[in-house]
């Protein structure tokens, strides 16, 4: 996975101008002068193999970007789980403190000792 880079004000302006001020998600105009909140969004997500360069970025309304992320989160989580299972990585769970599996027990007087 590629690491995200920070964008300068000049780069953000260039991305906005290249898209002619249109949201890359809903295709409606972003009225930045009126105070519409917008962010730079990766068109193809980095976790799906998208590049971290300006050709893969576009301006998006803040609400559109939040909705896109909300829809992508379960898909990303499942793909991560499937990949981990495919590689044979087992899910580790810590036992509940105080249970027999934890290896510790608490006596009635409050002292804790090994089982």
N, CA, C and O atoms as CSV, one atom per row, in Angstrom:
chain,resi,resn,atom,element,x,y,z
A,1,UNK,N,N,0.839,-1.170,0.000
A,1,UNK,CA,C,0.000,0.000,0.000
A,1,UNK,C,C,0.885,1.236,0.000
A,1,UNK,O,O,1.919,1.281,0.667
A,2,UNK,N,N,0.466,2.218,-0.747
A,2,UNK,CA,C,1.230,3.443,-0.895
A,2,UNK,C,C,0.910,4.406,0.235
A,2,UNK,O,O,-0.234,4.505,0.677
A,3,UNK,N,N,1.933,5.115,0.697
A,3,UNK,CA,C,1.737,6.101,1.753
A,3,UNK,C,C,1.221,7.393,1.137
A,3,UNK,O,O,1.691,7.828,0.085
A,4,UNK,N,N,0.250,7.996,1.807
A,4,UNK,CA,C,-0.291,9.262,1.322
A,4,UNK,C,C,0.713,10.377,1.534
A,4,UNK,O,O,1.396,10.430,2.556
A,5,UNK,N,N,0.792,11.254,0.572
A,5,UNK,CA,C,1.667,12.412,0.716
A,5,UNK,C,C,0.827,13.623,1.078
A,5,UNK,O,O,-0.374,13.660,0.807
A,6,UNK,N,N,1.455,14.604,1.683
A,6,UNK,CA,C,0.728,15.827,2.008
A,6,UNK,C,C,0.730,16.729,0.788
A,6,UNK,O,O,1.696,16.769,0.026
A,7,UNK,N,N,-0.353,17.441,0.618
A,7,UNK,CA,C,-0.495,18.321,-0.542
A,7,UNK,C,C,-0.279,19.773,-0.127
A,7,UNK,O,O,-0.707,20.201,0.945
A,8,UNK,N,N,0.382,20.504,-0.985
A,8,UNK,CA,C,0.561,21.931,-0.749
A,8,UNK,C,C,-0.688,22.666,-1.224
A,8,UNK,O,O,-1.548,22.090,-1.891
A,9,UNK,N,N,-0.773,23.933,-0.872
A,9,UNK,CA,C,-1.908,24.747,-1.334
A,9,UNK,C,C,-1.911,24.858,-2.852
A,9,UNK,O,O,-2.971,24.875,-3.478
A,10,UNK,N,N,-0.720,24.932,-3.441
A,10,UNK,CA,C,-0.614,25.029,-4.899
A,10,UNK,C,C,-1.129,23.748,-5.553
A,10,UNK,O,O,-1.849,23.806,-6.550
A,11,UNK,N,N,-0.766,22.600,-4.997
A,11,UNK,CA,C,-1.218,21.326,-5.559
A,11,UNK,C,C,-2.736,21.178,-5.419
A,11,UNK,O,O,-3.400,20.720,-6.349
A,12,UNK,N,N,-3.289,21.563,-4.263
A,12,UNK,CA,C,-4.748,21.493,-4.074
A,12,UNK,C,C,-5.462,22.397,-5.086
A,12,UNK,O,O,-6.488,22.016,-5.649
A,13,UNK,N,N,-4.914,23.594,-5.311
A,13,UNK,CA,C,-5.508,24.515,-6.279
A,13,UNK,C,C,-5.433,23.933,-7.685
A,13,UNK,O,O,-6.390,24.034,-8.452
A,14,UNK,N,N,-4.299,23.322,-8.026
A,14,UNK,CA,C,-4.132,22.731,-9.356
A,14,UNK,C,C,-5.124,21.590,-9.563
A,14,UNK,O,O,-5.708,21.475,-10.640
A,15,UNK,N,N,-5.323,20.748,-8.556
A,15,UNK,CA,C,-6.290,19.643,-8.658
A,15,UNK,C,C,-7.700,20.198,-8.830
A,15,UNK,O,O,-8.476,19.682,-9.635
A,16,UNK,N,N,-8.036,21.248,-8.077
A,16,UNK,CA,C,-9.357,21.867,-8.178
A,16,UNK,C,C,-9.568,22.452,-9.576
A,16,UNK,O,O,-10.631,22.278,-10.173
A,17,UNK,N,N,-8.552,23.144,-10.092
A,17,UNK,CA,C,-8.668,23.768,-11.412
A,17,UNK,C,C,-8.721,22.741,-12.538
A,17,UNK,O,O,-9.447,22.929,-13.514
A,18,UNK,N,N,-7.956,21.657,-12.412
A,18,UNK,CA,C,-7.981,20.618,-13.447
A,18,UNK,C,C,-9.359,19.975,-13.566
A,18,UNK,O,O,-9.760,19.563,-14.654
A,19,UNK,N,N,-10.082,19.888,-12.460
A,19,UNK,CA,C,-11.430,19.308,-12.471
A,19,UNK,C,C,-12.492,20.360,-12.747
A,19,UNK,O,O,-13.685,20.056,-12.745
A,20,UNK,N,N,-12.064,21.599,-12.986
A,20,UNK,CA,C,-12.977,22.717,-13.256
A,20,UNK,C,C,-13.972,22.922,-12.111
A,20,UNK,O,O,-15.110,23.336,-12.333
A,21,UNK,N,N,-13.533,22.630,-10.894
A,21,UNK,CA,C,-14.369,22.861,-9.720
A,21,UNK,C,C,-15.551,21.929,-9.593
A,21,UNK,O,O,-16.530,22.253,-8.921
A,22,UNK,N,N,-15.472,20.768,-10.234
A,22,UNK,CA,C,-16.571,19.797,-10.196
A,22,UNK,C,C,-16.211,18.649,-9.267
A,22,UNK,O,O,-15.091,18.141,-9.303
A,23,UNK,N,N,-17.156,18.242,-8.440
A,23,UNK,CA,C,-16.943,17.123,-7.526
A,23,UNK,C,C,-16.707,15.852,-8.330
A,23,UNK,O,O,-17.462,15.547,-9.254
A,24,UNK,N,N,-15.663,15.114,-7.980
A,24,UNK,CA,C,-15.336,13.897,-8.725
A,24,UNK,C,C,-16.272,12.736,-8.377
A,24,UNK,O,O,-16.229,11.695,-9.032
A,25,UNK,N,N,-17.114,12.904,-7.360
A,25,UNK,CA,C,-18.008,11.826,-6.949
A,25,UNK,C,C,-19.445,12.041,-7.419
A,25,UNK,O,O,-20.082,11.104,-7.902
A,26,UNK,N,N,-19.959,13.258,-7.285
A,26,UNK,CA,C,-21.357,13.511,-7.658
A,26,UNK,C,C,-21.491,14.351,-8.923
A,26,UNK,O,O,-22.601,14.525,-9.427
A,27,UNK,N,N,-20.392,14.873,-9.443
A,27,UNK,CA,C,-20.352,15.686,-10.668
A,27,UNK,C,C,-21.125,16.988,-10.568
A,27,UNK,O,O,-21.503,17.553,-11.595
A,28,UNK,N,N,-21.372,17.481,-9.356
A,28,UNK,CA,C,-21.972,18.798,-9.180
A,28,UNK,C,C,-20.870,19.809,-8.914
A,28,UNK,O,O,-19.789,19.454,-8.443
A,29,UNK,N,N,-21.146,21.050,-9.214
A,29,UNK,CA,C,-20.177,22.125,-9.041
A,29,UNK,C,C,-19.910,22.365,-7.553
A,29,UNK,O,O,-20.833,22.339,-6.738
A,30,UNK,N,N,-18.647,22.597,-7.207
A,30,UNK,CA,C,-18.268,22.960,-5.851
A,30,UNK,C,C,-18.150,24.474,-5.822
A,30,UNK,O,O,-17.319,25.054,-6.521
A,31,UNK,N,N,-18.979,25.107,-5.019
A,31,UNK,CA,C,-18.954,26.564,-4.920
A,31,UNK,C,C,-18.084,26.943,-3.728
A,31,UNK,O,O,-18.584,27.232,-2.640
A,32,UNK,N,N,-16.770,26.936,-3.956
A,32,UNK,CA,C,-15.831,27.207,-2.872
A,32,UNK,C,C,-15.948,28.640,-2.389
A,32,UNK,O,O,-15.701,28.910,-1.214
A,33,UNK,N,N,-16.315,29.559,-3.256
A,33,UNK,CA,C,-16.474,30.954,-2.861
A,33,UNK,C,C,-17.642,31.148,-1.904
A,33,UNK,O,O,-17.615,32.052,-1.068
A,34,UNK,N,N,-18.655,30.318,-2.017
A,34,UNK,CA,C,-19.820,30.385,-1.146
A,34,UNK,C,C,-19.577,29.656,0.173
A,34,UNK,O,O,-20.368,29.783,1.107
A,35,UNK,N,N,-18.503,28.907,0.250
A,35,UNK,CA,C,-18.178,28.235,1.502
A,35,UNK,C,C,-18.434,26.748,1.507
A,35,UNK,O,O,-18.468,26.136,2.575
A,36,UNK,N,N,-18.618,26.135,0.325
A,36,UNK,CA,C,-18.780,24.680,0.284
A,36,UNK,C,C,-17.503,24.016,0.783
A,36,UNK,O,O,-16.409,24.341,0.323
A,37,UNK,N,N,-17.643,23.080,1.730
A,37,UNK,CA,C,-16.483,22.339,2.209
A,37,UNK,C,C,-16.118,21.289,1.168
A,37,UNK,O,O,-16.986,20.582,0.657
A,38,UNK,N,N,-14.834,21.193,0.859
A,38,UNK,CA,C,-14.386,20.176,-0.080
A,38,UNK,C,C,-13.016,19.665,0.334
A,38,UNK,O,O,-12.266,20.344,1.034
A,39,UNK,N,N,-12.705,18.452,-0.114
A,39,UNK,CA,C,-11.406,17.847,0.153
A,39,UNK,C,C,-10.895,17.231,-1.143
A,39,UNK,O,O,-11.639,17.086,-2.113
A,40,UNK,N,N,-9.629,16.876,-1.143
A,40,UNK,CA,C,-9.046,16.159,-2.277
A,40,UNK,C,C,-9.230,14.669,-1.995
A,40,UNK,O,O,-8.805,14.169,-0.953
A,41,UNK,N,N,-9.858,13.976,-2.920
A,41,UNK,CA,C,-10.208,12.568,-2.756
A,41,UNK,C,C,-9.474,11.737,-3.808
A,41,UNK,O,O,-9.355,12.149,-4.961
A,42,UNK,N,N,-8.984,10.562,-3.400
A,42,UNK,CA,C,-8.411,9.635,-4.372
A,42,UNK,C,C,-9.557,8.992,-5.141
A,42,UNK,O,O,-10.482,8.451,-4.535
A,43,UNK,N,N,-9.508,9.044,-6.445
A,43,UNK,CA,C,-10.577,8.475,-7.263
A,43,UNK,C,C,-10.558,6.950,-7.135
A,43,UNK,O,O,-11.587,6.339,-6.844
A,44,UNK,N,N,-9.397,6.338,-7.350
A,44,UNK,CA,C,-9.238,4.906,-7.073
A,44,UNK,C,C,-8.490,4.809,-5.751
A,44,UNK,O,O,-7.354,5.275,-5.655
A,45,UNK,N,N,-9.101,4.215,-4.728
A,45,UNK,CA,C,-8.482,4.195,-3.401
A,45,UNK,C,C,-7.090,3.562,-3.420
A,45,UNK,O,O,-6.797,2.683,-4.231
A,46,UNK,N,N,-6.254,4.028,-2.518
A,46,UNK,CA,C,-4.896,3.498,-2.421
A,46,UNK,C,C,-4.908,2.018,-2.068
A,46,UNK,O,O,-4.059,1.262,-2.540
A,47,UNK,N,N,-5.869,1.595,-1.237
A,47,UNK,CA,C,-5.912,0.193,-0.823
A,47,UNK,C,C,-6.339,-0.720,-1.968
A,47,UNK,O,O,-6.172,-1.937,-1.877
A,48,UNK,N,N,-6.890,-0.150,-3.050
A,48,UNK,CA,C,-7.226,-0.943,-4.234
A,48,UNK,C,C,-6.151,-0.839,-5.309
A,48,UNK,O,O,-6.331,-1.316,-6.430
A,49,UNK,N,N,-5.028,-0.207,-4.955
A,49,UNK,CA,C,-3.926,-0.107,-5.911
A,49,UNK,C,C,-3.867,1.213,-6.644
A,49,UNK,O,O,-3.133,1.339,-7.624
A,50,UNK,N,N,-4.620,2.199,-6.195
A,50,UNK,CA,C,-4.577,3.511,-6.830
A,50,UNK,C,C,-3.268,4.230,-6.535
A,50,UNK,O,O,-2.644,4.005,-5.498
A,51,UNK,N,N,-2.862,5.090,-7.450
A,51,UNK,CA,C,-1.621,5.844,-7.283
A,51,UNK,C,C,-1.864,7.074,-6.429
A,51,UNK,O,O,-2.974,7.601,-6.366
A,52,UNK,N,N,-0.802,7.518,-5.774
A,52,UNK,CA,C,-0.883,8.722,-4.957
A,52,UNK,C,C,-0.285,9.899,-5.731
A,52,UNK,O,O,0.643,10.562,-5.268
A,53,UNK,N,N,-0.838,10.138,-6.913
A,53,UNK,CA,C,-0.417,11.301,-7.678
A,53,UNK,C,C,-1.650,12.079,-8.126
A,53,UNK,O,O,-2.780,11.618,-7.958
A,54,UNK,N,N,-1.430,13.238,-8.686
A,54,UNK,CA,C,-2.540,14.149,-8.978
A,54,UNK,C,C,-3.489,13.618,-10.045
A,54,UNK,O,O,-4.635,14.062,-10.120
A,55,UNK,N,N,-3.041,12.685,-10.863
A,55,UNK,CA,C,-3.946,12.116,-11.877
A,55,UNK,C,C,-5.028,11.257,-11.244
A,55,UNK,O,O,-6.085,11.049,-11.840
A,56,UNK,N,N,-4.775,10.757,-10.045
A,56,UNK,CA,C,-5.745,9.908,-9.340
A,56,UNK,C,C,-6.483,10.689,-8.250
A,56,UNK,O,O,-7.134,10.082,-7.400
A,57,UNK,N,N,-6.396,11.996,-8.259
A,57,UNK,CA,C,-7.041,12.815,-7.243
A,57,UNK,C,C,-8.031,13.766,-7.883
A,57,UNK,O,O,-7.871,14.187,-9.029
A,58,UNK,N,N,-9.051,14.093,-7.121
A,58,UNK,CA,C,-10.026,15.054,-7.581
A,58,UNK,C,C,-10.704,15.713,-6.397
A,58,UNK,O,O,-10.741,15.152,-5.302
A,59,UNK,N,N,-11.242,16.905,-6.618
A,59,UNK,CA,C,-11.959,17.559,-5.521
A,59,UNK,C,C,-13.303,16.877,-5.290
A,59,UNK,O,O,-13.947,16.416,-6.232
A,60,UNK,N,N,-13.710,16.821,-4.047
A,60,UNK,CA,C,-14.995,16.202,-3.712
A,60,UNK,C,C,-15.639,16.985,-2.580
A,60,UNK,O,O,-14.957,17.462,-1.673
A,61,UNK,N,N,-16.968,17.114,-2.643
A,61,UNK,CA,C,-17.673,17.691,-1.510
A,61,UNK,C,C,-17.341,16.866,-0.275
A,61,UNK,O,O,-17.176,15.649,-0.360
A,62,UNK,N,N,-17.246,17.513,0.843
A,62,UNK,CA,C,-16.900,16.814,2.086
A,62,UNK,C,C,-17.918,15.714,2.381
A,62,UNK,O,O,-17.542,14.608,2.769
A,63,UNK,N,N,-19.202,16.012,2.201
A,63,UNK,CA,C,-20.243,15.010,2.489
A,63,UNK,C,C,-20.184,13.835,1.520
A,63,UNK,O,O,-20.433,12.695,1.911
A,64,UNK,N,N,-19.855,14.106,0.254
A,64,UNK,CA,C,-19.727,13.019,-0.728
A,64,UNK,C,C,-18.560,12.096,-0.358
A,64,UNK,O,O,-18.668,10.876,-0.478
A,65,UNK,N,N,-17.449,12.683,0.091
A,65,UNK,CA,C,-16.276,11.894,0.456
A,65,UNK,C,C,-16.557,11.033,1.689
A,65,UNK,O,O,-16.130,9.881,1.756
A,66,UNK,N,N,-17.275,11.594,2.658
A,66,UNK,CA,C,-17.629,10.820,3.854
A,66,UNK,C,C,-18.507,9.634,3.469
A,66,UNK,O,O,-18.304,8.527,3.968
A,67,UNK,N,N,-19.471,9.854,2.595
A,67,UNK,CA,C,-20.358,8.775,2.158
A,67,UNK,C,C,-19.587,7.699,1.396
A,67,UNK,O,O,-19.837,6.508,1.579
A,68,UNK,N,N,-18.642,8.120,0.534
A,68,UNK,CA,C,-17.825,7.153,-0.211
A,68,UNK,C,C,-17.019,6.295,0.755
A,68,UNK,O,O,-16.939,5.078,0.586
A,69,UNK,N,N,-16.429,6.914,1.755
A,69,UNK,CA,C,-15.641,6.183,2.742
A,69,UNK,C,C,-16.518,5.226,3.539
A,69,UNK,O,O,-16.107,4.104,3.833
A,70,UNK,N,N,-17.718,5.664,3.887
A,70,UNK,CA,C,-18.648,4.816,4.633
A,70,UNK,C,C,-19.023,3.574,3.830
A,70,UNK,O,O,-19.178,2.492,4.397
A,71,UNK,N,N,-19.168,3.724,2.524
A,71,UNK,CA,C,-19.528,2.584,1.684
A,71,UNK,C,C,-18.337,1.658,1.443
A,71,UNK,O,O,-18.508,0.446,1.311
A,72,UNK,N,N,-17.131,2.228,1.385
A,72,UNK,CA,C,-15.943,1.422,1.101
A,72,UNK,C,C,-15.416,0.673,2.323
A,72,UNK,O,O,-14.754,-0.353,2.168
A,73,UNK,N,N,-15.691,1.155,3.526
A,73,UNK,CA,C,-15.106,0.578,4.735
A,73,UNK,C,C,-15.409,-0.911,4.901
A,73,UNK,O,O,-14.484,-1.677,5.172
A,74,UNK,N,N,-16.667,-1.360,4.751
A,74,UNK,CA,C,-16.918,-2.796,4.908
A,74,UNK,C,C,-16.240,-3.633,3.829
A,74,UNK,O,O,-15.806,-4.753,4.097
A,75,UNK,N,N,-16.145,-3.103,2.618
A,75,UNK,CA,C,-15.510,-3.840,1.525
A,75,UNK,C,C,-14.017,-4.004,1.810
A,75,UNK,O,O,-13.452,-5.077,1.600
A,76,UNK,N,N,-13.386,-2.933,2.290
A,76,UNK,CA,C,-11.966,-2.991,2.624
A,76,UNK,C,C,-11.722,-3.957,3.775
A,76,UNK,O,O,-10.773,-4.739,3.733
A,77,UNK,N,N,-12.564,-3.911,4.799
A,77,UNK,CA,C,-12.400,-4.799,5.941
A,77,UNK,C,C,-12.518,-6.261,5.523
A,77,UNK,O,O,-11.745,-7.102,5.983
A,78,UNK,N,N,-13.478,-6.568,4.656
A,78,UNK,CA,C,-13.646,-7.947,4.214
A,78,UNK,C,C,-12.468,-8.391,3.364
A,78,UNK,O,O,-11.990,-9.515,3.516
A,79,UNK,N,N,-11.990,-7.525,2.469
A,79,UNK,CA,C,-10.856,-7.921,1.640
A,79,UNK,C,C,-9.610,-8.146,2.490
A,79,UNK,O,O,-8.808,-9.030,2.190
A,80,UNK,N,N,-9.441,-7.350,3.550
A,80,UNK,CA,C,-8.318,-7.554,4.465
A,80,UNK,C,C,-8.441,-8.896,5.188
A,80,UNK,O,O,-7.454,-9.614,5.345
A,81,UNK,N,N,-9.672,-9.235,5.634
A,81,UNK,CA,C,-9.888,-10.516,6.315
A,81,UNK,C,C,-9.639,-11.695,5.380
A,81,UNK,O,O,-9.007,-12.678,5.769
A,82,UNK,N,N,-10.137,-11.597,4.141
A,82,UNK,CA,C,-9.969,-12.685,3.183
A,82,UNK,C,C,-8.488,-12.877,2.865
A,82,UNK,O,O,-8.007,-14.008,2.790
A,83,UNK,N,N,-7.770,-11.775,2.680
A,83,UNK,CA,C,-6.331,-11.872,2.386
A,83,UNK,C,C,-5.574,-12.493,3.555
A,83,UNK,O,O,-4.700,-13.334,3.348
A,84,UNK,N,N,-5.903,-12.086,4.786
A,84,UNK,CA,C,-5.233,-12.659,5.957
A,84,UNK,C,C,-5.521,-14.149,6.068
A,84,UNK,O,O,-4.618,-14.928,6.374
A,85,UNK,N,N,-6.760,-14.561,5.826
A,85,UNK,CA,C,-7.103,-15.989,5.852
A,85,UNK,C,C,-6.354,-16.751,4.775
A,85,UNK,O,O,-5.881,-17.864,5.007
A,86,UNK,N,N,-6.246,-16.151,3.595
A,86,UNK,CA,C,-5.546,-16.793,2.486
A,86,UNK,C,C,-4.070,-17.003,2.825
A,86,UNK,O,O,-3.480,-18.016,2.448
A,87,UNK,N,N,-3.482,-16.049,3.531
A,87,UNK,CA,C,-2.073,-16.155,3.915
A,87,UNK,C,C,-1.866,-17.026,5.153
A,87,UNK,O,O,-0.727,-17.285,5.542
A,88,UNK,N,N,-2.952,-17.477,5.772
A,88,UNK,CA,C,-2.853,-18.355,6.931
A,88,UNK,C,C,-2.603,-17.623,8.230
A,88,UNK,O,O,-2.133,-18.225,9.197
A,89,UNK,N,N,-2.905,-16.341,8.274
A,89,UNK,CA,C,-2.709,-15.560,9.483
A,89,UNK,C,C,-3.930,-15.751,10.365
A,89,UNK,O,O,-5.046,-15.392,9.991
A,90,UNK,N,N,-3.705,-16.317,11.532
A,90,UNK,CA,C,-4.808,-16.587,12.442
A,90,UNK,C,C,-5.130,-15.355,13.267
A,90,UNK,O,O,-4.243,-14.572,13.606
A,91,UNK,N,N,-6.380,-15.194,13.580
A,91,UNK,CA,C,-6.821,-14.091,14.421
A,91,UNK,C,C,-6.482,-14.433,15.867
A,91,UNK,O,O,-6.899,-15.473,16.377
A,92,UNK,N,N,-5.732,-13.566,16.520
A,92,UNK,CA,C,-5.356,-13.812,17.904
A,92,UNK,C,C,-6.325,-13.097,18.822
A,92,UNK,O,O,-6.717,-11.954,18.583
A,93,UNK,N,N,-6.694,-13.790,19.861
A,93,UNK,CA,C,-7.589,-13.204,20.851
A,93,UNK,C,C,-6.951,-13.322,22.213
A,93,UNK,O,O,-6.432,-14.376,22.580
A,94,UNK,N,N,-6.989,-12.261,22.944
A,94,UNK,CA,C,-6.508,-12.301,24.314
A,94,UNK,C,C,-7.625,-12.833,25.196
A,94,UNK,O,O,-8.779,-12.430,25.052
A,95,UNK,N,N,-7.292,-13.728,26.099
A,95,UNK,CA,C,-8.347,-14.259,26.972
A,95,UNK,C,C,-8.865,-13.175,27.911
A,95,UNK,O,O,-8.158,-12.223,28.242
A,96,UNK,N,N,-10.086,-13.340,28.321
A,96,UNK,CA,C,-10.688,-12.383,29.246
A,96,UNK,C,C,-9.958,-12.439,30.579
A,96,UNK,O,O,-9.737,-13.520,31.124
A,97,UNK,N,N,-9.581,-11.274,31.108
A,97,UNK,CA,C,-8.867,-11.282,32.395
A,97,UNK,C,C,-9.705,-11.949,33.482
A,97,UNK,O,O,-10.896,-11.673,33.627
A,98,UNK,N,N,-9.065,-12.825,34.237
A,98,UNK,CA,C,-9.758,-13.512,35.317
A,98,UNK,C,C,-10.381,-14.824,34.902
A,98,UNK,O,O,-10.822,-15.594,35.755
A,99,UNK,N,N,-10.429,-15.098,33.596
A,99,UNK,CA,C,-10.995,-16.380,33.173
A,99,UNK,C,C,-9.939,-17.478,33.344
A,99,UNK,O,O,-8.767,-17.189,33.584
A,100,UNK,N,N,-10.362,-18.723,33.220
A,100,UNK,CA,C,-9.417,-19.828,33.376
A,100,UNK,C,C,-8.356,-19.800,32.281
A,100,UNK,O,O,-7.234,-20.257,32.499
A,101,UNK,N,N,-8.692,-19.276,31.117
A,101,UNK,CA,C,-7.737,-19.240,30.017
A,101,UNK,C,C,-6.651,-18.191,30.218
A,101,UNK,O,O,-5.607,-18.262,29.571
A,102,UNK,N,N,-6.869,-17.234,31.087
A,102,UNK,CA,C,-5.890,-16.162,31.267
A,102,UNK,C,C,-4.662,-16.610,32.048
A,102,UNK,O,O,-3.589,-16.021,31.914
A,103,UNK,N,N,-4.814,-17.646,32.861
A,103,UNK,CA,C,-3.684,-18.116,33.645
A,103,UNK,C,C,-3.526,-17.405,34.977
A,103,UNK,O,O,-2.595,-17.711,35.723
A,104,UNK,N,N,-4.390,-16.481,35.295
A,104,UNK,CA,C,-4.337,-15.744,36.554
A,104,UNK,C,C,-5.642,-15.963,37.308
A,104,UNK,O,O,-6.688,-16.200,36.704
A,105,UNK,N,N,-5.570,-15.883,38.608
A,105,UNK,CA,C,-6.803,-15.940,39.386
A,105,UNK,C,C,-6.712,-14.919,40.504
A,105,UNK,O,O,-5.628,-14.574,40.974
A,106,UNK,N,N,-7.861,-14.453,40.910
A,106,UNK,CA,C,-7.928,-13.459,41.970
A,106,UNK,C,C,-8.571,-14.116,43.184
A,106,UNK,O,O,-9.655,-14.693,43.096
A,107,UNK,N,N,-7.900,-14.020,44.290
A,107,UNK,CA,C,-8.407,-14.599,45.526
A,107,UNK,C,C,-9.422,-13.649,46.160
A,107,UNK,O,O,-9.520,-12.482,45.782
A,108,UNK,N,N,-10.162,-14.162,47.113
A,108,UNK,CA,C,-11.191,-13.372,47.787
A,108,UNK,C,C,-10.599,-12.182,48.542
A,108,UNK,O,O,-11.269,-11.164,48.722
A,109,UNK,N,N,-9.342,-12.308,48.986
A,109,UNK,CA,C,-8.735,-11.190,49.717
A,109,UNK,C,C,-8.179,-10.118,48.778
A,109,UNK,O,O,-7.647,-9.111,49.246
A,110,UNK,N,N,-8.294,-10.318,47.453
A,110,UNK,CA,C,-7.872,-9.322,46.470
A,110,UNK,C,C,-6.507,-9.569,45.870
A,110,UNK,O,O,-6.117,-8.850,44.950
A,111,UNK,N,N,-5.763,-10.549,46.345
A,111,UNK,CA,C,-4.449,-10.830,45.779
A,111,UNK,C,C,-4.626,-11.608,44.466
A,111,UNK,O,O,-5.569,-12.380,44.294
A,112,UNK,N,N,-3.686,-11.370,43.559
A,112,UNK,CA,C,-3.718,-12.038,42.248
A,112,UNK,C,C,-2.530,-12.989,42.173
A,112,UNK,O,O,-1.413,-12.638,42.553
A,113,UNK,N,N,-2.784,-14.193,41.680
A,113,UNK,CA,C,-1.708,-15.176,41.581
A,113,UNK,C,C,-1.886,-16.016,40.329
A,113,UNK,O,O,-2.958,-16.046,39.725
A,114,UNK,N,N,-0.809,-16.698,39.954
A,114,UNK,CA,C,-0.840,-17.606,38.816
A,114,UNK,C,C,-1.675,-18.835,39.142
A,114,UNK,O,O,-1.673,-19.291,40.286
A,115,UNK,N,N,-2.367,-19.365,38.192
A,115,UNK,CA,C,-3.130,-20.608,38.374
A,115,UNK,C,C,-2.202,-21.765,38.461
A,115,UNK,O,O,-2.647,-22.903,38.616
